[in-house]
Amino acid sequence: MTASDLTAFGWTPALADSFAPFAASGLVPGRVVLEHNHVYRVLTTAGEVLAEAAGRIKYLATGRHELPAVGDWVGVRPDPRGGRAQIRTILPRRSWFSRKAAGRGTEEQVLAANIDTVFLVFGLEGPVNPRSIERYLLVARQSGARPVVVLNKSDVASDVAATLAEVRSIAGDTAVHAVTTRTPGGLAALEGFVGPGQTVALLGPSGAGKSSIVNALAGADLLAVGEVRDWDLRGRHTSVHRQLVATAAGGLVIDTPGMRELQLWDTDEVSESFEDIAAVGAGCRFRDCLHDREPGCAVKAAVEAGTIDPARYANFLKLQREHEATLRKREERADLDAKRQSRIQGKALKALQKHRGR
C-alpha cells in the first residue's frame, strides 16, 4: 500500500502537511479502524498493523478522550521485529462525537473521530421515542459533523408518513430519512452521504439495525447481525466495539455498539437545539430566564396554552439540568487534572535540576 492509497480513507494534502514533522522522525501515518481492550488496528501506508498507545501518550492523557479513538489519524512506529506497533502521536481531530462515559465518574468518551456525518439510527418496528431523538440531536450537533436522523425498518412501520412528520417537527433543519435494508433501493436516501473519502458514524440504541445498514452500504456481510425476535421485531445487539469499514461507494462507515444511555458531555446551551422554545423564550420577562420557576416566563405560558408540547418542554428542562450538572462535574474534574499536570511538571523540573547539579 502506498501513501496515495490512504486517500480512500480520508487522507488529504492538509493532513500530509501537518504530519510532515512526524514523518521526518520516522513515523508512518495511519487511521484507527478498530479498538478493543486498548489494542488498535491501524491502517497504514504499509498495510494494517496491530498497535498500542505509547507509554508517553498514556502518561500524559488526562482521560480516555486523549487516547486514540476509531477514526483518529495517528503516527505509528512499526516494530521491526514484527510485534505490535506503537502509536506515538494523534493528529488534531476536526470533529468527534463524545458522551459522558457510563458510570458515576466524570470522564469524556470519544465514540468516533474525524467524521463528516452522524447517522442517528432509530428503529420503526414500534413507536419512536421523540425524547431520545432530542437527546441524540443535542449531542450530535456539538460533534462538528452533520447529523442525520435515520428511521430504519420502514418496511415494518405502520405509518411512515406520520412518523416522518412527527420526527421532522422536532428535528428542525436536520434531515430525516426513512430507510430499510430489506428492499432494493431502500438505502438510496443515504448513499449521497457516503461518497469517496467521506466518513459516517452510526449511533443509536441497541436493536435499531445499525450493523445491517453498514453491511448493506459496504455491499458485504462484514459485521455480525443478530436474528430478529418474533415478538417485537427487534434485532439482538451484536456490535461490541467500534469499527471503521469501507463502503461499496468508496466512503467509510463507523459502526458503534448500541447504547443504553447517552449522557451529555460537551454541549452548548440546550435551548439552541430546541428552536421553538428558544423563539418563544425571547418574550420572557427576564433575559436570562431558564424557563423553569421564573415569573413572566413566556415558555411556561405557551406550555399552558398548548402551543408547546408539555412532554417536549419537560425533556428540555431535564436536559438543561443534566447539562448544568455535567458542567459542574467537568469543572471539578478540570481542577483535579490541573493539579495532576502540575505534579507531573514539578517532578520533571526536580529531575532536571538534579541532573544539572551533578
Secondary structure, 3 states (H helix, E strand, C coil): CCHHHHHHHCCCHHHHHHHHHHHHCCCEEEEEEEEECCEEEEEECCEEEEEEECHHHHHHCCCHHHCCCCCCEEEEECCCCCCCEEEEEECCCCCEEEEECCCCCCCEEEEEECCCEEEEEEECCCCCCHHHHHHHHHHHCCCCCEEEEEEECHHHCCCHHHHHHHHHHHHCCCEEEECCCCCCCCCHHHHHHCCCCCEEEEECCCCCCHHHHHHHHHCCCCCCCCCECCCCCCECCCCCCCEEEECCCCCEEEECCCCCCCECCCCCCHHHHCHHHHHHHCCCCCCCCCCCCCCCCHHHHHHHHCCCCHHHHHHHHHHHHHHHHHHHHHHHHHHHHHHHHHHHHHHHHHHHHHHHCC
